[in-house]
Amino acid sequence: MIVVPNYKEMYRILFQETTKAITALQKAQQLAEELYITYDITDNLIVIGKDADDTSEEEKHPLQD
């Protein structure tokens, strides 16, 4: 007698867990997009490579005052 694994059950579990992972990733992406949309750009600017006090007028972001 040859015993074989229950492939149907294995693939059912794989499908369910893959679906859960995809759903979690989609939810995380949606939350990140909502955060991005609701950010007030003037309050959330980050100056990279310069000291915050060393920003001349022409180097400022166009949306900054």
N, C-alpha and C positions, 0 to 999 in steps of 0.2 A: 504494500500500500504506500502510495506517495502522498505526502502531506504538502500542500502548497499554501502560501499566505493568502489571506482574504484581501485580494487587491481592491475589490469594490469598496470595502470599508476603509482601506488605506487612502484611496483617492477621494472618498467622501470627506475624510478628515482633512486631507491636504487642501481640497477645494474650500472647505469652511474656514480654515485658518488663513488661507490666502485672501479670501474675501474680507475677513476681519482686518487683516493688515492693510489692504487697499482702502477700506473704509476709514481706518485710523489716519492714514496718510492724507486722504482727501479732506478729512476734518481739520487736520493740522494746517494744511495749505489754506483752507478757507479762513481759519482763524488768523493766520499770518497776513492774508490779504486784507481782512477787515481791519486789523491793527494798522497796516500801512495806509489804508484809505482814511482812517480817522486821525492819523497823526497831524498835529499842527507843525508844519515844516519849519516855521521860524523858531519854535521851541525845541526842536530836535535835530538841529544841525550839529555836525561834528567836524571840526577843523582837523585835517590830517596833514602831518608833516610840518606844521607851523605852530608856534606858540599862539594861544588864543589872543594875546595882547599885541602880537606882531602882524596883524592882518591889515594891510593897507586898503584904501577905498576900492581900488581896481581889482583886488584879489577876493573881495567879498562875494558871496553867493548872490546871484541876481535878485533873489527874493528877499534878501536881508535889507533892512532899512539903512 
